[in-house]
Each structure stands twice: as C-alpha cells, then as structure tokens.
C-alpha cells in the first residue's frame, strides 16, 4: 500500500516492449538498476510499469537491444497536476481544504463519555460545559488532569476517571461505585499497599440491613458479632481498630486498619410494584412530517419541516457527524427528523395481561438479585387487582452479602485507675511521746 502511494506521488508510465530481444532488454534494465513492476506478456510483447526517472535511462538500452518502446498510459500525481494546470480555482480550493483540515485538527469536535450508568451523557456534558470543556475548544486548553479532578470532586460515587485526547476527540472514561463512598477509600488503601497494615483512618464494616448473621470470613479487622446473632442496621460488624494490650491486659493503644470481610446474613426484602389497568394505544395518522438538515458549527440549513397542528405526535430523528478514521471528527453534522401524529385511545388491560406484566417484572427483579449474589429462600409476593391499578406486594426472605464500609469513630484509650496509696508506719496521736 505504501509503495503504491509513493509510486503515485512520483508518477509512473505503463509501457509496451516489442522486438526480438525483449528478454535482453529486461536483463539490461536489471543490470542498470531500473525498477520494473507489473510485468505482463501481451500478444508477443511485454507490458510493464516504470518510473519517470527510469524511463529516461532507457535510450541506450533501446538502441543496443533494437527494441521498440511504446507508452500506453501515464499515471500519477505529476501527470494529474499537469493535465489540470489551468484550473486555478480547483487548486485554490484544494489548498483551502488542506488548510482547514490542518486548522480544525487543533480543536476538540467530539466528547465521548463511557462507563456512566447512573448519569446520562447529557448530564456530564452540561457539567463539563460549566467547567469550560466543550466542543470547539482548542486542544492546547484541555487539561486532562483538571477534568479528572473536577469529575471526582463533583461526583462522590465515581471512584475512577481518565481523560485523553485522540485526534479531535476528547475521550473520558469513568467507573462508578454503586456502594458507599468509603469503598473508594478501601480501594485506595489496597493500591497503596496498606492492606493488612496500619492506616491513618480506620474503616469499619457496618450492617446495611437488619438481619441474622449466618457466616463471616474476616480478612482484616476485628469481628464484633457472632454467627446466629441478630444485628440492626448500622451496627458495627467488623471494627478497623484492633486494641493493643500490655502485659497486664490493659489497652494502651489501637492499630488502625481498613476492614475487609465477607459476611452473609439472612434478611427480608420488601417488594412492591404496580401497573395501571389502562393503557394508551396510538392510532397513527397516514401523515409523516420530515425535515432534513445540514449543520456546520452553529450554522444550520434545513429542508422541509416537522411543524403540524396535531396535539399528539411522536418525534424521532437521526444524526451523523463527519469524521476521518475513528478519532478525527469535524464540526459538520447532517441528519433528519420526522414527526408522526397519532390519536390516543384508552384501553383496558385484561386480568391475564396484568398478571403477566407484573410477573415478568418480578422475574427480572429476582434475576438482578441473583446477579448480585443474593439467594432467595422464601417468596411471599402476591398479585392484587384493584379498580384502577394492580400491584404485586410481599416480602422475600433472602440470604445475601451484608455490610458496607464506613469511616470509624476513633476510640479513646481507657484511662488508668490510680490505686490508693497504702499507709505504712505506726499510728501517732500527734504527741512526741513525752507527757508533762
């Protein structure tokens, strides 16, 4: 591919060699270092490609071998430019295009965000815009480290973020934490090699639900409960503060750790879901308003329109952005939008349909629990049908992981109790033993 591009830029010729000494001609070209390619036998002659500089060296070889050389085709950039040398506007436009391409490559024209599940791209883009990070900004003004710090500072549940520039694209990757924010402190402690060693701020594991403890595997910290014990939400299960005792069994200090444990508890989860007995069925009119648009930066050109006098209609659209390869975007957009009016009709669900809808939702809920490591022991969920809506209510008895990390409240070292001094010596009455 690269060699073809070089040959096209330099230009080449397609020639035909005829005569009685064509093989001698080829050997002479090889002896003089003239590069030939695309060799093909055609009607008793040979056709081949040769560079412009190589063609200029053929005169003594032709005279010596008594062969006839005919130019069949001229190809490459030099011949193309010579052919259109009088079209000045064309070359001026090509120069402007290359200049604009080079100029726009110094700006950001696309911001790609991945890893966000609890927040939409629009929410994060609005936050970045408030921090002056948006499409059209110069790449030299993009501070990737500052972007990462701003995101981490604004959103506590984002425990990791990265920002990088590729082409005209700003790529932002985030990782969200669905648990408590203290999990990030634990992760940082592990990254810093503090797992199993003293840390400056201890972290406890507390119960996030009231339950009965069924099993506990503690890797770091001091267990504060027993198997079979009933605990309430907020109770400390594993303490990150391990007491240090002296020879007399007195607490003289604490070692601080980031608690780490796998605790399984038996608890009840309340489930409740509802569904309206009626639904809206859309009867589409045989009308579709379409609009095509082309946008360069903030300048927009439209063809058609989606304006209509109907009260209800569905609006949809598609948009594309001009790009070269995967990471070279331009501020050029095109797309279409269409609006389809409809007439709403209120209809009643059948009882079987309501049961099926609520059942399918409950099954998906149970599947999500199983993906999180929750084992369902007992199911007491029932479906109730009302006049306006139907609902599924009940409790699930489950066996699930229990506990979340929480910064520990520092314990005070107990003060030593001073023992009263023992009296020694003889009792005296205040006299020196002499009486007068």
C-alpha positions in Angstrom: 0.0 0.0 0.0 2.8 2.4 0.9 4.8 1.6 -2.2 1.8 2.2 -4.4 1.2 5.6 -2.8 4.9 6.5 -3.3 4.7 5.5 -7.0 1.5 7.6 -7.5 3.1 10.7 -5.9 6.2 10.3 -8.1 4.3 9.3 -11.2 4.9 6.3 -13.5 4.4 5.1 -17.0 2.8 1.9 -18.5 5.0 0.9 -21.5 5.0 -1.9 -24.0 8.2 -3.5 -25.3 8.3 -5.3 -28.6 11.1 -6.8 -30.7 13.4 -9.8 -31.0 15.4 -9.1 -27.9 12.9 -8.3 -25.2 14.5 -10.7 -22.7 17.8 -8.9 -23.3 16.0 -5.6 -22.7 14.8 -6.9 -19.3 18.2 -8.1 -18.3 19.8 -4.8 -19.2 17.2 -2.9 -17.1 18.0 -5.1 -14.2 21.8 -4.6 -14.7 21.4 -0.8 -14.7 19.1 -0.9 -11.6 16.0 0.2 -13.4 12.9 -0.9 -11.4 10.1 -2.5 -13.3 6.8 -3.9 -12.0 3.5 -5.2 -13.2 5.2 -7.3 -15.9 2.7 -9.0 -18.2 3.0 -10.8 -21.6 0.5 -9.4 -24.2 0.4 -10.6 -27.8 4.0 -11.4 -28.3 5.2 -8.3 -26.3 5.6 -7.3 -22.7 3.8 -4.6 -20.8 5.2 -3.2 -17.6 5.3 -0.1 -15.3 8.3 2.1 -15.0 9.1 5.2 -13.1 9.7 8.5 -14.9 13.4 8.6 -13.9 13.8 5.0 -15.1 12.2 5.8 -18.4 14.7 8.5 -19.1 17.5 5.9 -18.8 16.1 3.6 -21.4 17.5 5.3 -24.5 20.9 3.5 -24.7 19.2 0.1 -23.8 16.7 0.6 -26.6 19.5 1.4 -29.1 21.5 -1.6 -28.1 18.7 -4.2 -28.0 16.9 -2.9 -31.1 13.5 -3.0 -29.3 10.5 -0.7 -29.7 9.0 1.0 -26.6 5.5 2.5 -26.7 3.9 4.5 -23.9 0.4 3.1 -23.1 -0.5 5.1 -20.0 0.7 8.0 -17.9 -0.4 7.8 -14.3 0.4 9.6 -11.0 0.2 13.0 -9.4 2.7 14.8 -11.7 0.6 14.0 -14.8 -2.6 14.8 -13.0 -1.4 18.3 -12.0 0.0 18.9 -15.5 -3.4 17.9 -17.0 -5.3 20.4 -14.9 -2.7 23.1 -14.6 -5.0 25.8 -15.9 -7.8 25.1 -13.3 -6.6 27.6 -10.7 -9.8 27.6 -8.7 -9.6 23.9 -8.3 -6.1 24.0 -6.8 -7.1 27.0 -4.7 -10.0 25.1 -3.3 -7.8 22.0 -2.6 -5.3 24.2 -0.8 -8.1 25.8 1.3 -9.4 22.3 2.1 -6.0 21.1 3.3 -5.5 24.3 5.3 -8.9 24.0 7.0 -8.2 20.3 7.7 -5.0 21.3 9.4 -6.6 24.2 11.3 -9.5 22.2 12.6 -7.2 19.4 13.8 -6.1 21.7 16.6 -9.6 21.7 18.2 -11.9 19.3 20.0 -15.0 18.4 18.0 -16.3 15.3 19.8 -16.5 14.4 23.5 -17.0 10.7 24.1 -18.1 9.5 27.6 -18.2 5.8 28.6 -18.7 3.9 31.9 -21.5 6.1 33.2 -24.7 4.2 34.1 -26.4 6.3 36.8 -26.0 9.5 34.9 -26.7 10.3 31.3 -24.1 11.7 28.8 -26.1 15.0 28.7 -25.7 15.5 32.5 -22.0 15.0 32.4 -21.6 17.2 29.3 -23.6 20.0 31.0 -21.2 19.7 34.0 -18.1 19.8 31.7 -19.6 22.8 29.8 -19.8 24.7 33.2 -16.1 24.0 33.5 -15.5 25.4 30.0 -14.9 22.0 28.5 -17.0 21.7 25.3 -16.8 21.1 21.6 -14.9 23.8 19.7 -12.2 24.4 22.4 -8.6 24.3 21.5 -6.7 21.2 22.3 -4.0 23.2 24.0 -6.6 24.5 26.5 -7.6 21.0 27.5 -6.2 20.0 30.9 -7.0 16.3 31.3 -5.8 16.1 34.9 -8.0 19.0 35.8 -11.0 17.4 34.1 -10.4 14.2 36.1 -10.1 16.1 39.4 -13.3 18.1 38.7 -15.3 14.9 38.0 -14.0 13.1 41.1 -14.7 16.2 43.2 -18.2 16.7 41.9 -19.4 13.1 41.9 -18.5 11.1 45.0 -19.7 7.8 43.5 -17.2 8.0 40.6 -14.2 6.2 42.0 -12.0 6.3 38.9 -11.8 8.6 35.8 -9.5 9.2 33.0 -9.3 11.8 30.1 -7.3 11.6 26.9 -7.1 13.3 23.5 -7.1 11.3 20.3 -7.3 13.2 17.1 -10.0 15.8 17.5 -11.8 13.6 20.1 -11.8 14.0 23.9 -12.3 10.6 25.4 -13.5 10.4 29.0 -13.7 7.1 30.9 -15.4 6.8 34.3 -16.1 4.0 36.7 -19.0 4.3 39.1 -19.3 2.8 42.6 -22.8 1.6 43.4 -21.8 1.0 47.1 -20.9 3.6 49.7 -18.2 6.1 49.0 -15.9 4.6 51.6 -15.3 1.7 49.3 -13.1 4.0 47.3 -11.0 4.7 50.4 -10.6 0.9 50.8 -9.6 0.6 47.2 -7.0 3.4 47.5 -5.6 1.7 50.6 -5.2 -1.5 48.7 -3.5 0.3 45.8 -1.1 1.9 48.2 -0.1 -1.4 49.7 -1.9 -0.7 53.0 -4.0 -3.8 53.1 -3.1 -5.6 56.3 -1.0 -2.7 57.6 -1.8 0.3 59.8 -3.5 3.3 58.2 -4.2 6.8 59.4 -8.0 6.5 59.2 -9.7 3.2 60.2 -12.7 1.9 58.3 -15.4 -0.3 59.9 -17.9 -2.6 58.2 -21.4 -1.9 59.4 -24.7 -3.6 58.7 -26.6 -2.1 55.9 -29.7 -4.1 56.7 -31.2 -5.7 59.8 -30.5 -9.5 59.6 -29.3 -12.7 61.2 -25.6 -13.4 60.6 -25.1 -16.8 59.0 -21.4 -16.7 58.1 -18.4 -14.4 58.3 -14.9 -14.6 56.8 -12.8 -11.8 58.2 -9.5 -11.0 56.3 -8.7 -7.7 58.1 -10.2 -6.2 61.2 -11.8 -7.4 64.4 -15.1 -9.2 64.3 -17.8 -7.7 66.5 -20.6 -10.2 66.1 -21.3 -13.9 66.3 -22.8 -16.5 63.9 -26.6 -16.6 64.6 -26.7 -13.1 66.1 -29.4 -10.6 65.2 -28.0 -7.3 64.2 -29.7 -4.0 63.3 -28.9 -1.6 60.5 -25.9 0.5 61.4 -24.4 -2.0 63.9 -20.6 -2.5 63.6 -19.8 -5.9 62.3 -16.1 -5.7 61.8 -14.0 -3.0 63.6 -11.0 -1.4 61.9 -9.5 -0.6 65.4 -7.6 -3.5 67.0 -6.6 -2.9 70.6 -3.0 -3.3 71.8 -2.7 -4.6 75.3 0.2 -4.6 77.7 1.3 -7.4 79.9 -1.3 -6.6 82.5 -4.1 -6.8 79.8 -4.7 -3.1 79.7 -5.4 -1.3 76.4 -2.6 1.1 75.7 -3.5 1.9 72.1 -5.1 0.8 68.8 -3.9 -0.3 65.4 -5.9 1.2 62.6 -6.9 -1.0 59.6 -9.3 -0.9 56.6 -11.7 -3.7 57.4 -12.2 -6.5 54.9 -14.6 -9.3 55.3 -17.3 -11.4 53.5 -20.4 -11.5 55.7 -23.6 -13.4 54.8 -26.9 -12.6 56.5 -30.5 -13.7 56.4 -32.9 -10.9 56.0 -36.2 -9.9 54.4 -36.6 -7.7 51.4 -39.8 -5.8 50.8 -41.1 -5.9 47.2 -43.8 -3.6 45.7 -44.7 -2.9 42.1 -47.8 -1.5 40.4 -49.3 -1.3 37.0 -52.2 0.8 35.7 -55.2 -1.2 34.5 -55.5 1.0 31.4 -53.0 1.8 28.7 -52.8 4.2 25.7 -52.9 2.8 22.2 -51.7 5.1 19.5 -53.5 5.2 16.2 -51.1 6.8 13.7 -52.5 9.0 11.0 -51.3 8.5 7.5 -49.1 11.6 7.8 -45.3 11.9 8.3 -43.7 15.3 8.5 -40.0 15.1 7.7 -37.1 17.5 8.0 -33.5 17.2 6.6 -30.8 19.4 8.0 -27.1 20.1 7.4 -25.2 21.9 10.2 -21.7 23.4 10.1 -20.7 24.6 13.6 -23.7 26.7 14.7 -25.0 27.4 11.2 -27.9 25.2 10.3 -29.6 24.6 6.9 -32.9 22.8 6.8 -35.1 21.3 4.1 -38.7 20.5 4.9 -40.3 20.9 8.3 -42.0 19.0 11.2 -44.4 21.7 12.2 -48.0 20.4 12.4 -51.4 21.3 14.0 -51.9 17.9 15.8 -51.9 17.8 19.6 -50.2 14.4 19.8 -47.3 13.2 17.7 -44.1 11.1 18.1 -40.8 12.9 17.2 -37.8 10.8 16.1 -34.5 11.6 14.4 -31.0 10.5 13.4 -27.8 12.5 13.2 -24.3 11.8 11.8 -21.0 13.6 12.2 -18.3 13.9 9.6 -15.1 12.0 10.6 -12.0 10.5 9.1 -11.0 7.2 10.6 -12.1 6.7 14.3 -10.8 9.8 16.1 -10.7 12.6 13.6 -14.1 14.4 13.8 -15.2 17.7 12.2 -17.9 20.1 13.2 -20.1 19.0 10.3 -23.4 17.3 11.0 -26.3 16.1 8.9 -29.4 14.2 9.7 -33.2 14.0 9.6 -36.1 14.3 11.9 -39.7 13.1 11.4 -42.9 13.6 13.3 -45.8 11.2 13.1 -49.2 12.4 14.5 -51.4 9.9 16.3 -54.8 9.7 18.0 -54.7 8.2 21.5 -57.2 5.6 22.6 -57.5 4.4 26.2 -57.9 0.7 26.5 -58.3 -1.8 29.4 -55.8 -4.5 30.2 -57.2 -7.9 30.7 -56.6 -9.6 34.0 -54.2 -12.2 32.4 -52.2 -9.4 30.8 -51.8 -7.5 34.1 -50.6 -10.7 35.8 -48.2 -11.4 33.0 -46.8 -7.9 33.2 -46.3 -7.9 36.9 -44.9 -11.4 36.8 -42.3 -10.6 34.2 -41.2 -7.5 36.2 -40.8 -9.6 39.3 -38.8 -12.3 37.4 -36.4 -9.6 36.2 -36.1 -8.3 39.7 -35.2 -11.7 41.0 -32.7 -12.2 38.2 -31.0 -8.9 39.1 -30.8 -10.1 42.7 -29.2 -13.4 41.7 -26.6 -11.5 39.7 -25.6 -9.6 42.9 -25.1 -12.8 44.8 -28.5 -12.8 46.6 -30.1 -16.3 47.2 -33.9 -16.3 47.5 -35.0 -18.6 50.3 -38.7 -17.9 50.5 -41.1 -16.0 48.3 -44.2 -14.3 49.7 -45.1 -11.9 46.9 -48.7 -11.9 45.7 -50.6 -10.0 43.0 -53.6 -7.8 43.9 -56.1 -6.4 41.3 -57.7 -3.1 42.1 -60.2 -0.9 40.3 -57.6 1.5 38.8 -54.4 -0.4 39.1 -52.9 -3.7 40.0 -50.0 -4.4 42.2 -47.5 -7.0 43.4 -46.6 -6.9 47.1 -44.9 -9.1 49.6 -41.6 -10.0 51.2 -38.7 -12.1 50.1 -36.6 -14.0 52.6 -33.1 -14.0 51.2 -29.5 -14.9 52.0 -27.2 -12.1 50.8 -23.9 -10.3 51.4 -24.2 -7.8 54.3 -22.1 -4.9 55.2 -20.8 -1.6 53.9 -17.6 0.3 54.7 -17.8 3.3 56.9 -15.2 5.6 58.4 -14.7 4.5 62.0 -15.2 6.8 65.0 -11.9 6.8 66.8 -11.9 5.1 70.2 -10.3 6.7 73.2 -7.7 4.8 75.2 -9.1 4.0 78.6 -7.6 6.0 81.5 -5.7 4.0 84.1 -7.3 4.0 87.5 -4.9 5.1 90.3 -4.8 2.8 93.3 -4.9 4.4 96.7 -1.5 4.5 98.5 -1.1 2.0 101.3 -0.4 3.5 104.8 2.8 2.5 106.4 4.4 3.1 109.8 2.9 3.4 113.4 -0.1 5.4 114.4 0.6 8.5 116.3 -1.6 10.8 118.2 0.3 13.9 117.4 2.5 13.8 120.5 6.2 13.0 120.6 5.7 10.5 123.4 6.7 12.8 126.3 4.0 13.8 128.7 4.1 16.8 131.1 
